[in-house]
Amino acid sequence: MLKPLLVTLLAAAVATAAVAAPADTGNTRPAHLQGAALLHQPEQMSFGVYYYPEQWPQAQWQRDFDGMAKLGFEFTHMAEFSWTYLEPKEGQYDFSWLDHAIALAHAAGLRVILGTPSAAVPSWMGQRYPQVYRVDEHGQRHEHGIRAEVSLTDPVYKAFVAKIVTAMAEHYGHDPRVWGWQIDNEPSAFPDFSDSARKAFQDWLRRKYGTIDAMNKVWAGSFWSTRYGSFDEVLLPNATLAGEDKLSPHALLDLARFRADTQAQFLDAQAAIIHKYAGKRQWVTTDYTNVSTDTDPRRTRDLDFPTFTLYPVAGTNVLGGDSYAIGKPANLMEAAAYFRPINGTFGVMELQPGQVNWAAINPQPMPGAIRMWMWHAFAAGASLLATYRYRHPLRGSEMYHEGIVGTDGVTLSRTGREFTDTIRDIKAFEARLDPHAKLPARLAARYTGYLWSQDVFWDLEIQPQTTLWHSWAYRNGYTLAVQTTGAPMDFISEQDDFDRYPFLIAPAYQMVSPALVAKWKRYVEQGGHLILTSRTGQKNALGHFPEGPWYAPILDLIGDDVDGFDMLPPNTDGKGADGIVKADGKTWTWHRWADILSPRPGTQVLATYANHYYAGKAAATTRKLGKGTVTMIGVSTDDGELERALVRSVYQRAGVAIEDLPTGVFHDWRGGYDFMVSYNPEPFTFQLAPTAKLVHGTTPLAPAGVLVWKDEPK
């Protein structure tokens, strides 16, 4: 039997899931998209698997769908790369094969998620309308043979997308066997220098600035004679063709915004078509990558909730030892904390099922790693989890990408068995959860908001100022520092309610407006604890330096003057220069960034520089303001350990009890139970409270291990 469709969305129960009440995102989504009853019962997580019927003989479809259901999968996902089969000739649609596949999936007891095929256009389209492909930074037009090579601004391509999505929505929008829709596939704002992209950019600028003089002022048109006489003269900023010189950072920032807006509008246009025909019977999402650098999921308006893809083991070795086989530690934690607060619900649409084919190095996941990822997603509040894919391909560019079953189509792979065994374990555990449980006071007291802006991220990447600066790695360092405390964490925006969070951190928040600074000040005065870090407040909201001292917008807030900043060359051969910073009798080296702070009266020094001409100057400070505190961490050390200690000290000075977890060990809470998972390559001994009852796992917590316990105070 299929589970009911219109039931309570997890947003209504997120307070009883991974965190307390979700942040108020302040979005302008239609009422039916804010906590709409579309996805699933509170505290349950549906499991699914991708399948490509067009890649396999029809005689095997029923066997495969029956196999999915027997293994515990509840839904299957299909069609997102099948445009050539859905529209084999221009204007001639063929849904018969998909109808048959859906009927067989339904007969097996599986719900269906349909993908729109916009990421992979048929060959006839490129042959007749080559302008549908994007143009790269060298002026080369891309062509048929790979996915996601299209121009999102080309009118012909967009018209074909609208037609195929309309045809699918008309055909399946009323079909009760179709549970929901995925728009496109791993949407990305790829660079596009086509004529249509240039015209769309010019139109975007007209809407944004109104007059060319206003744009010239923001873009610094008085510099290098880069002033434009009209919007029709504006080029797409092309850093590749610019060579060694630097393009206007303000033009590049607007280009990033334009591309993200274009991607969001592309998704919303498809979602609007589906909602027109499906109404509230089916939900609509897309599968962002877990590390979203060029898109901005908060720019969409018509998706019901976000999902993301997650491939933790892809050849990197962040924590050393065997951690390469456990996975990048920040990926799932950050993705859940980022996507969950958008509207309270999220899913993992693609979880790595085993070995992959696309990384520089493609190792096998450690036994237990996939089980741990699944428990982590469940603990973090995911409402659906799918894996890519059911069958191991026998041909094509992904033939080394493992599936749930192996190359014979029936035998479980090692990781496939681990995946399906974990489905059974989680489904058996779900009945224990209490949908009315409230986040314990011990966790609510350390609940942390992480202020994030894609605009700020793009601005940092445009002007890094040193090859050692990598904004995403910098973000990872502070998210992992917060997670060592065991604090629940949400990524939030400037429009959110800061007062929901006893602690607020805004690392490298380079562009600030007077309104944001005033909001920070009110937050602190009312009892909040604010952590700012290197580069925060250097620029105003336009990305310009204010006419005043360095970091002028935040000086009165942090209680410091900033004498400047420094960065050093790497010391890889013993010939470079090390920066030294001291705190509590210990020393750390730094090279990446150092804000040189001069504390004002009433501001406490937490760390000082020990060499160079600014020896003795402050590297980190804190001050009381009203009922709260502001901490400024101006240095970025090589190993991040000082920052970790300073972040932890903010909670400690506030009198809040915290944990001391190793990097990559995460603590979540859901439905009355505590969860702990480990991406760390070393065992970790965690001391459970005397009142805690261990219900899953063993201690010490092994690498790729999972603990679940219930605190039962007497």
N, C-alpha and C positions, 0 to 999 in steps of 0.2 A: 504494500500500500504506500502511496506517496504521502508525505507529510503535508499538512495544510500549508497553503501559500501565505495567506494574509494573516499573519500572526505577529506577535510583538517583536519589534526590532530590538537588537541588542542595545541600542542607544537608550532604551527605557530602563535597562538593567545594568548599565555600565558602572553605576555606583556599587553594584554587587559583583562586578567583574574585576578587572585588573586594577582599577583605581577608584577614587571617589567620584563625585559628580563631574561629568565632562566639562571642559572649559567652554565658555560661551564664545563661539567663534565670531559672533557678530556678523555672520554672513547674511546674504539677502536671498537665500534659496526660497523657492515657493514653499508654502506651509506644508504641502504633502511630502516634501523632501526632508523636512526637519523632524527626524524621529519617526518617519512613516513606518507603518506596520507592513513591511515587505519581506523581511528576510527569514527569520527563524525564531524559535522559542528562546526566551532568555536562558542563558547558561548552557546552551547546546552548541556544538560545532559540527557542521556538516562536512563530510569528506567526499572528494571527487577526484576524477582523473581525466586527463585529456585523451581524446581518441580522434583518429583521422580515418574515417571510413573510406574516403576516396583513395587511400594508400593501400588498401587491403582488399582481397577478393570478397565479394558480397557473401559467398558461401561461408565465410568465417565470421561475419559480423555477429550473428546471434551467439555463437560460442564465446566471442570476446565480451559481449555485453553481459552474458550470464556469468562469465568469469569475474568481471568487475563486481557484480552484485554479491557473488559468493564470498569474495574477499572482504566485503564490508563497505565498499564504496556506495554512496547514496546518490551521486549525480555524475554525469559525464559532460564533457565540454567539447564542442566541435564547430567546424565551419569557418574559423577565422582566417584561414589561408586558402580557401577553396573557391575564390572568385571565378577562376577559369572553368570550374564545373557548374557553378550557379548561373553564370552568364557566358556560355561557350562561344556565342556570337553576339555582336552588339545588339542589344535590345531583345534578345531571345533568352528567356530565363528557364532554367530547368531545376525544379525543386523535388523531382520525383525520387532521386536517389537519397536526398536528405530526409524526405518524408518517410522513406523506408527505414532509414537508420534510426530516426526518432521513434518510429513505431516499435522497432525491435528493442531499443533502449527502454521504452516504457513497459514493454512486455516483461523485461527482466527486472522491473521495479526501480528503474533509475530515472531521476529527473534530468532535464537537459538545460545546459547553458549554451546559448548560441553566440558565436562571435561574428561581428560584422567583418567582411573580408577586405577592408580598405587598405590594409598594409601590404597586400600582394596583388597587383593588378594583372589582368590577363594579357597575353602577348599581343592580341589584336589591338588593344588600346594604345600601346606604345608604338606599334607599327603605323597606325593611322593618325595618332595624335602625340607625337614625340614630346610636345611641350608639357605633358603630364609629369615628366621626370624632372627632378631638381637639377640645378647646375651648381657645381662645386666652386670652391674659392679660386680654382685655376681656370674657370670658364668651361669646364668639361661637363657636358650633359650626361647624366647617368642613364642606364638602359635596363632592359628586361633581364631577369635572371637572378634577382635577389630581392628581398623584401625591403619595405620602408625606404624606397628610393624616389618617392614621389614629391611633387611640389604642392604643399598644402594651400598655396595661394592661387594655383592655376584654376581658372573658371571651368575648364573642360573636365578636369579631374574631379573637382568638387561636384559638378553636375552628375557625373557618372556615379559618384559615391551616394549622392542623394537618391538617385534612381534605384540602385541596388538595395539600399537600406529600406527605402519605401516598399519595394517589392517584397522584401523579407518580412517587414513589419506587418504589411497587409496579410501576408500568408500565415504568419505565426503569432501575430499579436494576440489572437484570441485562443491560441492553442494551450490548453491547461497542462500539457506535457512539457511545455517550455517554461522553466522556472525563472530564468532571467537572461540578461544579455551582457556581453562584454563588447565594448566599443573598441575597434582597432586592436592593436597589439603592442604592448610596451611603448606607448606614445613617446616620441622624442622630438624636440624642436631642432631637427638637423639643419645645418647651414644651407641656405638656398640663395643663390645669386642670379636667379632667373629674372627675366623682364617682369613677369607677373609679381614676383616677390618685391622687386624695386617699386613698382607702382603701388602695391599694397602697403609698403613701408611709408611711402610718401603720403598716402591717404591717412594712415595711422598718425603720422606726425601732424597733419592738418587738424585732425580731431583733438589731438593732445594739446597743441600750442596755439591754434587759432591763427596766429600771424607768424611769418617767417622771422621777423625781428625778435619775437619772443623765443623762438627756437635758437637763433644765433646767440642770444644772450646766454642761454643755458649751455649750449655746446661750445662756448668760448670762440665764436667765429672771428673775433678780433685777433686771434693767435694764428700766426703763419698764413694769414689771408685765407682762412678756411671758411669765411663768411659765404652764405648762399644768398642769391637774389630772389629765389622763389622755391617753393617746395618741389616743383618739377625738376629742379637742378640737383636735388639731393641724391647722392649715391648710397648704395649699401656699403657701410664701412667694411673694408676687406683688409684685415691685418696681414694676410699672406702677401698681397701685392704691395703693401706699404713698406715692406722690407725692414730695415733696421730702425726707421723712424717710428714714432708712436702716433697712432690715430687719437683723435679726441676721446678721452675716456667716457665723456658724457654721451657722445654718439654711440659708442660701443654698448653702454648701459641701456640706452634706448633700443638698440637693436636686439639685445637680449630680452627686454620687456616685450617688444613687438613679436618676437618669435614665440615666446611663452603665451602671449595673448592669442596668436594665430592658432597654436596647438589647442588651447582651451576652447576656442570658438569652433574649431573643427570637431572636437568631441561633443560639444553642446549641440551642434547642428544635427548630428546623428541621434543623440539622445532625444532631442525634441521630436524627431520623426517617430521614433519607437514609442514614446509616451503618447503621441497622437493616436496611434492605433492600438496600443496595448493598455492605455490608461493606467490604472493602479494594479492591474493583474500581474504585471511582471516588473522586476526591478532592472536597473541599468547601472553598470559600473564600467571601469576600465582597469587594466593591469599595469599600473606604473612600475617602473623599476624601483627597487627598495632604496637606491641612491638616486634621487631625482635632482639632477644638476641643471638641466636646461629647460625643463618644464616646471610649472608651478601649479600643483593640484588645487590650490585655493582659488585659482582664477576660474575654474569651471563653476557652472551654476545649475546644470540640469542632471548631473549624475546623482544617483540615490546614495551612494557611499563609495569610497575608494577601496581598491585592492592593490596588491603589489606582488612582484615576483621576487624570489629569494633563492640565490645560489651561493651558499656560504663557502663551499670548498672549491676553489678555482686557482690553486697554485700559490697563494700568498701565505706567509708564515708570520703573522703579526706578533704572536707571543712566544715564538721559538719552540724548540722541541718538536713534538708531534702535533702542534696546534694547527699546522697546515691541513691536517686531516679532520680536524674538528670544525673549523670554519672561522671566518672573520668575526671577532666577538661583538662588534658594534652593530652589525647589519640588521638583525631582526629586532634587537632592542630599540634602535633608533627608528626603524620603520614603523613599528607598532606605536611608539611614542609620538611619531609625527602624524601618521594617518588617522589614528583613533580619535583625536580631538576635533578633526574637521567637522564631523557631524555625529560622532559617538559610535560609529560602526565601521569595522574594516574586515577584510579577509585577506588570506594569502592565496592568490590565484595560481601561482606556480611555485611549488617547493621542490628543490632538487631531489630527484629520486635515487640518485647514485652518481656514478662517474659521468662527467660531461665532456664535450668535444671542443669547446670554443675558446678555452683559456690558453695562455702560453704554456702552462703545465697543467695536466689534468689528472690529479691523483684520485684514488679511491677514498671516499669518506671512511673515517674510522668506524669500526663496529660500535653501534650505540649512538653515533652522531645524529643520524636521521631521526631516531626515536627522541633524542633530546630536543632537536629543533621543533618537532611536532608538539611536545609537551610545553616548550617555551611559547609557541604561538598560542596554544590553548590558555596558558597561564596569563598571557598578555592581553587576552580578551578577544581573540579572533573568532569570528562567527562562521567562517567557512575556510576550508583548507583543501586545495587541490594540488595534484602533482602532475608534472609534465614528463613523461607520458606513459600510457599503459603498455604499449608494445615497443620493444627495441627495434628501431628501423633497420632494414636490410640494405638500403641504398640511399643515396642523396647526401647532402652536406652534413647531416646530423647522424650519420650511421654509427658514430662512436658515442652517441648520447644514450646512456642507459635508460631503460624503462622498468616498469614494475615486473613485467615478464620478459624473458630473454628472447633470443633470436628464433626459437622454435614457436613462439607465440603462446605458450601455455605454462612453461616452467618458471616459477618465481625466481628472480635474481636474489642474491644475498640481501641487497638493500631493499628489494621489493618485499621480501618476507619481513624484514624489520619494519617497513612502512605499514604493512597490513596487520602485523601483530600489534603495533602501537595504536592503530585505529580501534582494534578490539579493546585494548586496555583503557583508552580514554573514554570510549563509549560506556564501558562498564563503570568507570569512575564517575561519570557525569551525574548519575542519580544521587550521589552524595551531596551535591552542591546545594546551598541554601540561597534561593533567589531573593530572600529578604535580608540577607546578612549585610552589615554595614562595615565599611573600611575601619579597621581597628584604630583607636586613638594613637597607638604607638607609630603607625604608618602615616596617618593623616597629619601628624605634627611635623613630619619632614617632607610633605608633599611639595614638589618643586616644579616650577614652570621654567621652560627653556625658551627664551625669546629668539625667534628665528625669522629671517626675511630672505627670500630668494634674491631680492634687489641688492641687499647688503652683500650677500655671497657673491653675486656677479661683480659688484664693484670691487670687492677684495681681489677677485681673480684677474680683473682687468689691470689693476695696479698693485701687484704683489710686492714689488720693491726689492725682493731677494728671491733667488732660486730655492731657498730653504722654506719659503712660505707656501703652504698648501692648505687652503681654507677648509677642505673637508677633513683632512687629518687633524687639523686644529679643533674642529667641531668634535671629532671622535674623542680627542683627549679629554675634553670637558664633560661630554656625556658619560664617559667611562669613570671619570672622577666622581661625578654625582652618584653613579650607580654603586660605587664602593660603599656608600652610606646606607644602601638598602632603601633609598627614597623612591617612592613612585614619582614618575616624571611625565610631563606632557610638553610637546613642542607647541608653542602658542604664538600668536601674532600680536601686533601692536593694538589691534582692535579688541582683543580679549580682555576679560576681567582679571587683572593681576591679583586682586584681593582673594581669589580662590586659593592662592598658593602662599604658604608661609615663607617660602624661599623662591627667589627669582634670579636666574642667571642669564646674562646677555653677553656671551663671548664675542670679541672683535666686532661689536655692533657699530660699524664705522660711520654710517650716515644716521644722524638723529635730527629730529625736528624739535622746536620749542615745546610743542604739545607732548611729545614723548618724554622729554626731560621733566616737564611738569607732572606728568602721570607717574614717572618713577619717584619723584619727590613726594607726592601724596601717598604713594604706596608705602614708602619707607616711614614717613611720619606717622602713619596709622599702624605701624608695627611690623611691616615686612622687612625681610633681609635680602638686600640686593647685592649681587656679585657682578661687577664689570671687569673686563680684561683688556689686554693689549689692543690698541688701535680704536677702542670704543670712543665715539664722540669726536673723532678727528674732523669729520665733514658735516655739513648741514644736509638737509633732506634732498637738495639738488645735486649732491655729490661735489660741492665746492668747499674750499676752505673758508670759514668765516673770516671777516676782516677783524682780526683780534689775535690774542695769544693762542698758542697751540692748545687744542682740545677745549677751546673757549666754551662750547655749549654745556660741558659737564663739570667745569672746574668747581663751581659753587656746590654742586651735588657731592662730589667725591672729597672735597676739602683738601685739594692739592693744587699746586701749580705744576705745569709740565714744562720742563726745561728743554724738551726735545725727545728724540728717540734715536736708537742706534740699531745696527745689525752688523754682524761680523761674517767674514768668509769662513767656510768650513775648515776644520783642522784635521783633515784626513791623512795628511802626510807628516804631521808634526811641525809643519812650517806655518800653520795658520795661527790665528789669535783666538784664545779662549776667553769668554766672558765668565766671570765668577760672581755668584750671588750668594749671600749668607742669610741664614735664618735659624734661630734656636741652636746656635753652635754648629750647624752643619753647612756644607757648601754644595752648590750645584753649578754645572756649566751651562752656558747659553750661547747661541749664535743667531737664532732666528729673529728675535725682536726684543727690544727693551725700551719701554717708556721710562723716562727719567723723571721721577716725581720729587717734588719739594713740598712736604706736608705743611699745611697751615695749622695754626693753634687749634688744639682739640683733636687732631688727627693722629692716630697711633700708627707707628711704623711696624710692619710685619716682616719685611725682608729688605736688605740693602745690597747695593752693588759693592764689590770688594776690589775691583781694579779698573783700569782706564781712568780718564780724567774726571769721571763722575763718581769715583769711589767714595762711599759714604752716603750717596744719594739713595733715596728710597726706591725699592723695586715693587713693593706692595704695601698698601695701607688699608686702614679701616677707621671708620668714625661712626659715632652715634648721631642719629638725626631723628628727633621726635621719639617715637616708641621703637624705632627700628634701627637698622645699621646699613651702611654702604661700604662695601669692600672693593678695592681696586687692585687687581693683579696685573702689573704692568710688564712683567717679564714672561717670556716663553722659553722655558728651559729645554735642554736637549731630550731629556727622558720624561718630562712632565711630572716628575715625582713631587717637586715643590708645589706645583699647582694643585695636585691632588691633596697634599697636606693642607694647603691654604683653604681650599674649598671645604674640606672636612672641618677645619677650625671654625668656619662660620656657623655651622650647626652646633658645634660644641660650645661656643661662646653664647649662643642663644639658649643654651640649657636643654637642647633636644638630644635624646638618646639616638645614636646611630650605630650601624654595624661596621665591621672592618673586613670587607670582602675583597679578595684578590681581583685583579683585573680579569674580566670575562666571567665572573661568577655573578649571576643575577637573581634578585629576589623579587617575586611578584606575588600578588594575592588575588584570589577569585572565589567568590561564593562561600566564604568562611574558611578557606584553606590557604596556607602558605605554600609557595612553590620556589624551588631553587634549582637552577641549572648551571652547568659549568662548561665554558669553552676553554678553560685554562688547562694546560698540559700536565699540571701537578695536582695530586689529590689535595683536598681541602677539608680540614676538620672543622665542622660547624657545631657549636654547642647549642643544642635545642634547650628551650626553657623547660624547667621541671614539669610544667603543666602541659607540655606539648606531646601530642600523640603522633608518632610517625606512621603514615599509612601507605607510603610508596617509596621505594629506594632504600639505600643503606648509607651509613656514615662510616668512615670519611666519604665525602662526595668525590667520586672518581672523575677523571677527565671524561667529558661527554655524559656525565651522570645527571640524574634527576632525583630530587627529594620532594616529597609532598607530606605536609604535616598539618595538624589541626591544633590550634592553641585552645585548650579547655581549662580556663582558670577555675579554681575551686571557689 
